[in-house]
Structure formats: structure tokens, C-alpha cells
Amino acid sequence: MDTADRQRLTTHEAERLLAADRRIADMARSLHRVQGLGQLAQSLRTLRFTLEVHFCSEEAPDGFFDMIRDRATAYVARVEKLRQEHVALLRETELILDQIRACVAGPVAAIMKQAGTLADRIERHEASENNLLGEAMNTDVGAGEED
């Protein structure tokens, strides 16, 4: 491969990396707009998967980090710092997902159970009213009679 081909390949790879970085930054920004724990958990799971694939690509042999190290050894410390951030970002994402799971399994589950119990009571109440109405409409009850 001649120098011009290597330069085109490097430019193409840089554009691909920049596009991937923008997509991930957009995904991260979208976390500010999620509504509720369910949507947050789904967004974080999608982001975590995307980050894992992206980080593996960057850290792979001949990936982004190797490309930077090969071009300028002065950036080795910055590359290592970014690699360490990969580990920390994935760990923090998983920690938040664990907290969501704990919340949903704990307080949210209890609230959902209470709401279900209330819904059952309301359904029974309404059924009792419907039964009473049906019986009253189908029964010839004298004016002075009561149950």
C-alpha cells in the first residue's frame, strides 16, 4: 500500500471514529430526556452495549489506541488514561443499572403490589355495586322492605 492509500485509509478511519463518537455522545445526551426508571434502564442497557463494542474496537490491536500510539508516542499517557476511563464508565453504567434493579425489586415492587391490591379492591367494590344494581332492578321489592 502506498502513502496516498494509507492516508486515505487513515482519513476514512478517523471519520468513522468521529461518527461513532458523535453517536455515543448523542446517546449519552438522550439520558437527560428519559422518563422513568424503565426507560432509563433500557437506554442504559443500549448505551452499555454500544460502549462495550465501541471500546473493544478502540482497544483492539490496530484499533484507535494503537493508531494514536503508532503516530505519536507522546500520546501514550493520554491513551492509557482514556483506556482506564473505559473501565470506569462501564463500571458506573453497571452500578446505575444495579441501583435501578434494586429500586424496582424493592420500593417500586412494593408500591406496584400495593397498587395491584388497590386495583383488586376497586374491582370487587364496583362488582358489588353492579350486583346490587342488578338485583335491585330485577327484584320487586316493596316500598317498606329493606335487606
PyRosetta script that sets phi, psi and omega in degrees:
from pyrosetta import init, pose_from_sequence

init()
pose = pose_from_sequence("MDTADRQRLTTHEAERLLAADRRIADMARSLHRVQGLGQLAQSLRTLRFTLEVHFCSEEAPDGFFDMIRDRATAYVARVEKLRQEHVALLRETELILDQIRACVAGPVAAIMKQAGTLADRIERHEASENNLLGEAMNTDVGAGEED")
pose.set_psi(1, 130.4)
pose.set_omega(1, -179.6)
pose.set_phi(2, -83.3)
pose.set_psi(2, 174.5)
pose.set_omega(2, -176.1)
pose.set_phi(3, -60.4)
pose.set_psi(3, -41.4)
pose.set_omega(3, 179.9)
pose.set_phi(4, -63.0)
pose.set_psi(4, -42.1)
pose.set_omega(4, 178.2)
pose.set_phi(5, -64.0)
pose.set_psi(5, -42.7)
pose.set_omega(5, 178.0)
pose.set_phi(6, -62.8)
pose.set_psi(6, -39.4)
pose.set_omega(6, 180.0)
pose.set_phi(7, -65.7)
pose.set_psi(7, -42.6)
pose.set_omega(7, 178.1)
pose.set_phi(8, -63.4)
pose.set_psi(8, -43.3)
pose.set_omega(8, 178.6)
pose.set_phi(9, -61.6)
pose.set_psi(9, -44.6)
pose.set_omega(9, 179.7)
pose.set_phi(10, -63.9)
pose.set_psi(10, -42.1)
pose.set_omega(10, 178.7)
pose.set_phi(11, -64.8)
pose.set_psi(11, -43.9)
pose.set_omega(11, 178.0)
pose.set_phi(12, -61.4)
pose.set_psi(12, -45.4)
pose.set_omega(12, 179.7)
pose.set_phi(13, -62.8)
pose.set_psi(13, -41.8)
pose.set_omega(13, 178.7)
pose.set_phi(14, -62.3)
pose.set_psi(14, -41.6)
pose.set_omega(14, 178.4)
pose.set_phi(15, -64.2)
pose.set_psi(15, -40.3)
pose.set_omega(15, 178.0)
pose.set_phi(16, -63.6)
pose.set_psi(16, -43.7)
pose.set_omega(16, 178.7)
pose.set_phi(17, -64.0)
pose.set_psi(17, -42.7)
pose.set_omega(17, 178.6)
pose.set_phi(18, -62.8)
pose.set_psi(18, -41.5)
pose.set_omega(18, 178.4)
pose.set_phi(19, -63.4)
pose.set_psi(19, -42.4)
pose.set_omega(19, 178.4)
pose.set_phi(20, -64.4)
pose.set_psi(20, -41.3)
pose.set_omega(20, 178.2)
pose.set_phi(21, -62.5)
pose.set_psi(21, -41.2)
pose.set_omega(21, 178.9)
pose.set_phi(22, -64.5)
pose.set_psi(22, -41.2)
pose.set_omega(22, -179.9)
pose.set_phi(23, -62.8)
pose.set_psi(23, -42.8)
pose.set_omega(23, 179.6)
pose.set_phi(24, -68.1)
pose.set_psi(24, -40.2)
pose.set_omega(24, 177.1)
pose.set_phi(25, -62.1)
pose.set_psi(25, -39.1)
pose.set_omega(25, 176.8)
pose.set_phi(26, -63.5)
pose.set_psi(26, -41.3)
pose.set_omega(26, 177.9)
pose.set_phi(27, -62.6)
pose.set_psi(27, -41.6)
pose.set_omega(27, 179.6)
pose.set_phi(28, -64.8)
pose.set_psi(28, -43.2)
pose.set_omega(28, 179.0)
pose.set_phi(29, -61.7)
pose.set_psi(29, -33.9)
pose.set_omega(29, -177.9)
pose.set_phi(30, -65.8)
pose.set_psi(30, -19.0)
pose.set_omega(30, 177.5)
pose.set_phi(31, -61.4)
pose.set_psi(31, -27.1)
pose.set_omega(31, 179.2)
pose.set_phi(32, -67.8)
pose.set_psi(32, -18.6)
pose.set_omega(32, -174.4)
pose.set_phi(33, -105.2)
pose.set_psi(33, -0.5)
pose.set_omega(33, -177.1)
pose.set_phi(34, -70.8)
pose.set_psi(34, 151.3)
pose.set_omega(34, 179.4)
pose.set_phi(35, -118.4)
pose.set_psi(35, 113.9)
pose.set_omega(35, 174.7)
pose.set_phi(36, 88.3)
pose.set_psi(36, 160.7)
pose.set_omega(36, -176.8)
pose.set_phi(37, -68.2)
pose.set_psi(37, -35.6)
pose.set_omega(37, 179.9)
pose.set_phi(38, -62.1)
pose.set_psi(38, -47.5)
pose.set_omega(38, 179.1)
pose.set_phi(39, -66.8)
pose.set_psi(39, -38.7)
pose.set_omega(39, 178.1)
pose.set_phi(40, -62.5)
pose.set_psi(40, -45.3)
pose.set_omega(40, 179.9)
pose.set_phi(41, -60.8)
pose.set_psi(41, -44.8)
pose.set_omega(41, 179.9)
pose.set_phi(42, -63.1)
pose.set_psi(42, -43.7)
pose.set_omega(42, 179.0)
pose.set_phi(43, -62.7)
pose.set_psi(43, -41.7)
pose.set_omega(43, 179.5)
pose.set_phi(44, -67.6)
pose.set_psi(44, -38.2)
pose.set_omega(44, 177.7)
pose.set_phi(45, -63.7)
pose.set_psi(45, -42.2)
pose.set_omega(45, 178.1)
pose.set_phi(46, -64.7)
pose.set_psi(46, -44.6)
pose.set_omega(46, 179.3)
pose.set_phi(47, -63.1)
pose.set_psi(47, -44.9)
pose.set_omega(47, -179.5)
pose.set_phi(48, -59.3)
pose.set_psi(48, -45.2)
pose.set_omega(48, 178.7)
pose.set_phi(49, -61.0)
pose.set_psi(49, -45.9)
pose.set_omega(49, 179.6)
pose.set_phi(50, -61.7)
pose.set_psi(50, -42.3)
pose.set_omega(50, 178.7)
pose.set_phi(51, -63.2)
pose.set_psi(51, -44.1)
pose.set_omega(51, -179.3)
pose.set_phi(52, -58.3)
pose.set_psi(52, -46.9)
pose.set_omega(52, 179.7)
pose.set_phi(53, -64.2)
pose.set_psi(53, -45.5)
pose.set_omega(53, -178.7)
pose.set_phi(54, -62.6)
pose.set_psi(54, -47.7)
pose.set_omega(54, -178.5)
pose.set_phi(55, -64.7)
pose.set_psi(55, -41.0)
pose.set_omega(55, 177.6)
pose.set_phi(56, -60.3)
pose.set_psi(56, -40.7)
pose.set_omega(56, 178.6)
pose.set_phi(57, -63.9)
pose.set_psi(57, -43.7)
pose.set_omega(57, -179.5)
pose.set_phi(58, -65.9)
pose.set_psi(58, -35.8)
pose.set_omega(58, -175.9)
pose.set_phi(59, -90.0)
pose.set_psi(59, -7.9)
pose.set_omega(59, -178.4)
pose.set_phi(60, -66.0)
pose.set_psi(60, 155.8)
pose.set_omega(60, 173.5)
pose.set_phi(61, -55.7)
pose.set_psi(61, 134.5)
pose.set_omega(61, -176.5)
pose.set_phi(62, 67.5)
pose.set_psi(62, 15.1)
pose.set_omega(62, 175.8)
pose.set_phi(63, -83.8)
pose.set_psi(63, -168.2)
pose.set_omega(63, -177.2)
pose.set_phi(64, -53.0)
pose.set_psi(64, -49.0)
pose.set_omega(64, -176.4)
pose.set_phi(65, -63.7)
pose.set_psi(65, -43.0)
pose.set_omega(65, 177.0)
pose.set_phi(66, -63.6)
pose.set_psi(66, -39.5)
pose.set_omega(66, 179.4)
pose.set_phi(67, -60.2)
pose.set_psi(67, -42.8)
pose.set_omega(67, 179.6)
pose.set_phi(68, -68.0)
pose.set_psi(68, -46.3)
pose.set_omega(68, 179.9)
pose.set_phi(69, -60.4)
pose.set_psi(69, -38.9)
pose.set_omega(69, -179.6)
pose.set_phi(70, -68.3)
pose.set_psi(70, -34.5)
pose.set_omega(70, -177.1)
pose.set_phi(71, -79.7)
pose.set_psi(71, -34.8)
pose.set_omega(71, -176.1)
pose.set_phi(72, -154.7)
pose.set_psi(72, 104.3)
pose.set_omega(72, -178.7)
pose.set_phi(73, -65.1)
pose.set_psi(73, -15.5)
pose.set_omega(73, 178.1)
pose.set_phi(74, -64.6)
pose.set_psi(74, -17.6)
pose.set_omega(74, -176.9)
pose.set_phi(75, -95.1)
pose.set_psi(75, 5.6)
pose.set_omega(75, -176.0)
pose.set_phi(76, -57.6)
pose.set_psi(76, -44.4)
pose.set_omega(76, -178.9)
pose.set_phi(77, -63.7)
pose.set_psi(77, -40.3)
pose.set_omega(77, 179.0)
pose.set_phi(78, -67.2)
pose.set_psi(78, -38.4)
pose.set_omega(78, 177.3)
pose.set_phi(79, -62.7)
pose.set_psi(79, -45.1)
pose.set_omega(79, 179.7)
pose.set_phi(80, -62.9)
pose.set_psi(80, -40.1)
pose.set_omega(80, 177.6)
pose.set_phi(81, -61.6)
pose.set_psi(81, -42.9)
pose.set_omega(81, 178.7)
pose.set_phi(82, -65.3)
pose.set_psi(82, -39.5)
pose.set_omega(82, 177.5)
pose.set_phi(83, -61.5)
pose.set_psi(83, -41.5)
pose.set_omega(83, 177.1)
pose.set_phi(84, -64.7)
pose.set_psi(84, -36.1)
pose.set_omega(84, 176.7)
pose.set_phi(85, -64.8)
pose.set_psi(85, -33.3)
pose.set_omega(85, 176.4)
pose.set_phi(86, -55.8)
pose.set_psi(86, -49.3)
pose.set_omega(86, -179.3)
pose.set_phi(87, -60.7)
pose.set_psi(87, -46.0)
pose.set_omega(87, -178.1)
pose.set_phi(88, -65.5)
pose.set_psi(88, -41.1)
pose.set_omega(88, -179.0)
pose.set_phi(89, -65.8)
pose.set_psi(89, -42.2)
pose.set_omega(89, 177.4)
pose.set_phi(90, -66.3)
pose.set_psi(90, -40.1)
pose.set_omega(90, 178.3)
pose.set_phi(91, -62.6)
pose.set_psi(91, -44.4)
pose.set_omega(91, -179.3)
pose.set_phi(92, -66.3)
pose.set_psi(92, -39.2)
pose.set_omega(92, 176.8)
pose.set_phi(93, -60.8)
pose.set_psi(93, -45.4)
pose.set_omega(93, 179.5)
pose.set_phi(94, -65.7)
pose.set_psi(94, -36.6)
pose.set_omega(94, 177.4)
pose.set_phi(95, -61.6)
pose.set_psi(95, -44.5)
pose.set_omega(95, 178.5)
pose.set_phi(96, -63.7)
pose.set_psi(96, -42.2)
pose.set_omega(96, 177.0)
pose.set_phi(97, -61.7)
pose.set_psi(97, -39.0)
pose.set_omega(97, 175.8)
pose.set_phi(98, -61.7)
pose.set_psi(98, -41.4)
pose.set_omega(98, 179.0)
pose.set_phi(99, -65.1)
pose.set_psi(99, -39.1)
pose.set_omega(99, 177.0)
pose.set_phi(100, -63.1)
pose.set_psi(100, -45.8)
pose.set_omega(100, 179.4)
pose.set_phi(101, -59.9)
pose.set_psi(101, -42.9)
pose.set_omega(101, -179.8)
pose.set_phi(102, -64.9)
pose.set_psi(102, -40.9)
pose.set_omega(102, 179.8)
pose.set_phi(103, -65.9)
pose.set_psi(103, -45.2)
pose.set_omega(103, -179.3)
pose.set_phi(104, -66.0)
pose.set_psi(104, -38.3)
pose.set_omega(104, -180.0)
pose.set_phi(105, -74.5)
pose.set_psi(105, -25.9)
pose.set_omega(105, -176.8)
pose.set_phi(106, -99.3)
pose.set_psi(106, -102.5)
pose.set_omega(106, -174.2)
pose.set_phi(107, -58.0)
pose.set_psi(107, -41.8)
pose.set_omega(107, -178.5)
pose.set_phi(108, -66.8)
pose.set_psi(108, -40.4)
pose.set_omega(108, 178.6)
pose.set_phi(109, -62.1)
pose.set_psi(109, -41.0)
pose.set_omega(109, 179.0)
pose.set_phi(110, -64.6)
pose.set_psi(110, -42.4)
pose.set_omega(110, 178.7)
pose.set_phi(111, -64.6)
pose.set_psi(111, -42.4)
pose.set_omega(111, 178.6)
pose.set_phi(112, -62.9)
pose.set_psi(112, -38.1)
pose.set_omega(112, 178.1)
pose.set_phi(113, -66.0)
pose.set_psi(113, -42.9)
pose.set_omega(113, 177.6)
pose.set_phi(114, -61.4)
pose.set_psi(114, -42.7)
pose.set_omega(114, 179.6)
pose.set_phi(115, -64.1)
pose.set_psi(115, -38.8)
pose.set_omega(115, 177.2)
pose.set_phi(116, -64.2)
pose.set_psi(116, -41.2)
pose.set_omega(116, 177.1)
pose.set_phi(117, -62.8)
pose.set_psi(117, -44.0)
pose.set_omega(117, 177.5)
pose.set_phi(118, -61.7)
pose.set_psi(118, -43.8)
pose.set_omega(118, 179.4)
pose.set_phi(119, -59.8)
pose.set_psi(119, -42.7)
pose.set_omega(119, 178.0)
pose.set_phi(120, -61.4)
pose.set_psi(120, -44.1)
pose.set_omega(120, 179.5)
pose.set_phi(121, -62.4)
pose.set_psi(121, -42.6)
pose.set_omega(121, 179.9)
pose.set_phi(122, -64.7)
pose.set_psi(122, -42.4)
pose.set_omega(122, 178.0)
pose.set_phi(123, -60.3)
pose.set_psi(123, -44.5)
pose.set_omega(123, 178.9)
pose.set_phi(124, -63.7)
pose.set_psi(124, -41.1)
pose.set_omega(124, 178.9)
pose.set_phi(125, -60.6)
pose.set_psi(125, -49.5)
pose.set_omega(125, -178.9)
pose.set_phi(126, -64.2)
pose.set_psi(126, -37.4)
pose.set_omega(126, 177.2)
pose.set_phi(127, -64.1)
pose.set_psi(127, -39.9)
pose.set_omega(127, 177.3)
pose.set_phi(128, -62.7)
pose.set_psi(128, -41.6)
pose.set_omega(128, 177.8)
pose.set_phi(129, -63.9)
pose.set_psi(129, -42.3)
pose.set_omega(129, 178.8)
pose.set_phi(130, -63.7)
pose.set_psi(130, -41.2)
pose.set_omega(130, 177.4)
pose.set_phi(131, -62.5)
pose.set_psi(131, -44.7)
pose.set_omega(131, 179.1)
pose.set_phi(132, -60.6)
pose.set_psi(132, -46.3)
pose.set_omega(132, 179.8)
pose.set_phi(133, -61.7)
pose.set_psi(133, -44.7)
pose.set_omega(133, 179.6)
pose.set_phi(134, -62.3)
pose.set_psi(134, -43.9)
pose.set_omega(134, 179.0)
pose.set_phi(135, -64.8)
pose.set_psi(135, -43.1)
pose.set_omega(135, -178.5)
pose.set_phi(136, -64.7)
pose.set_psi(136, -37.4)
pose.set_omega(136, -178.5)
pose.set_phi(137, -74.2)
pose.set_psi(137, -26.2)
pose.set_omega(137, -176.5)
pose.set_phi(138, -102.3)
pose.set_psi(138, 4.6)
pose.set_omega(138, -177.9)
pose.set_phi(139, -116.6)
pose.set_psi(139, 135.0)
pose.set_omega(139, 176.0)
pose.set_phi(140, -91.2)
pose.set_psi(140, 93.9)
pose.set_omega(140, -177.0)
pose.set_phi(141, -100.7)
pose.set_psi(141, 132.3)
pose.set_omega(141, 177.6)
pose.set_phi(142, -67.6)
pose.set_psi(142, 158.4)
pose.set_omega(142, -176.1)
pose.set_phi(143, -59.2)
pose.set_psi(143, -32.0)
pose.set_omega(143, -176.1)
pose.set_phi(144, -98.2)
pose.set_psi(144, -1.9)
pose.set_omega(144, -177.1)
pose.set_phi(145, -87.4)
pose.set_psi(145, 143.0)
pose.set_omega(145, 176.6)
pose.set_phi(146, -138.4)
pose.set_psi(146, 156.1)
pose.set_omega(146, 175.6)
pose.set_phi(147, -81.5)
pose.dump_pdb("model.pdb")
